[in-house]
Amino acid sequence: MENQKNDNLNLLEAVVQNTEMGKNTLEQILPMTQDTRFRAELLRQRNQYQQLNQEAHTAMEACGGTAQGQSTMAKLNTRMGIGIKTLADKSTRNLAEMLSEGSSQGVMDCIKSCKDYPNAAPGAKRLAQRLQDFEEDNRIRLEQFL
């Protein structure tokens, strides 16, 4: 039972961190684009990240845990990486490529987390699977902007 609780909390924490990465990245990139179709897609993604993040927080609290979220260092590294990659090129194509790579990484992170925490409850696994499916869908939707 304790093993399941730990796996639940760890898997949900992974979902929290993944969705925070998505939200924070989009918050930084949104002001860089003037393309209305691209902007609408980014807003759709950000809203879904926020929803999944809230669900993970709620589930963690129900399990008696508290989400830690992304570390300050992880946030800073992401922020600086985006800043460097967009310094000379804020084109829709470049932004879409960066986000597509991020979504691909998000898919891999979801797969690894589910394998790392096999004793998580079905609800936690479903939430992680929904996030994985969402990340894959994002990657496919971003292809139109490449």
Secondary structure, DSSP 8 states (H G I E B T S, - for coil): -HHHHHHHHHHHHHHHHHHHHHHHHHHHHGGG---HHHHHHHHHHHHHHHHHHHHHHHHHHHTT-----S-HHHHHHHHHHHHHHTSS---HHHHHHHHHHHHHHHHHHHHHHHHH-TTS-HHHHHHHHHHHHHHHHHHHHHGGG-
